Amino acid sequence: EEALVVLKNKMSNEEKLKTLTFFFISSLVFHNDLHKKNVSFFVDNDQSLRLAPPYDIINALYYSPTPTQTSLLVNKKRIKVGILDFKPSCEALNINYCVVRERFIEAFNLYKEEYPKLIDRVFMLKNVEDKDNFVKSLARSYEYSVDLSEREINGKVNFFKNIFNTFKK
């Protein structure tokens, strides 16, 4: 959140959304090599910033003795980083959390659908050292991220369902 304050007045709301979504997706895929030197921006003529295409992305769970979703702190955390943990980031960037949350849910649904296809492709590769354990670590991180995000997304829905059910009685 502290690093984001610098970006607050240098980005459009759409660029802020893209940047936060990149950080969220990075946490889903255990991109725990994500640090300030692995995030770049283009500087436009008016000195505003645009997120550069992501690079150096790897799920390093296989190589990491301590599993973390990100090297950058999100709400003072590197693990169990969920959608709600980005609320302080939204405040730091002065952007509507509800809009960000909806974008994150869209990104999560795409991740949930597409990441297993990536895992299958890795499994089909030939001549990959310790491929079975690598694929298992990808699958483990996927299951972790899906469980964490679904509990958060569905938990909110269930909370509101309970409120409405109380009124029906």
Disulfide bonds with the S-S distance in Angstrom:
none
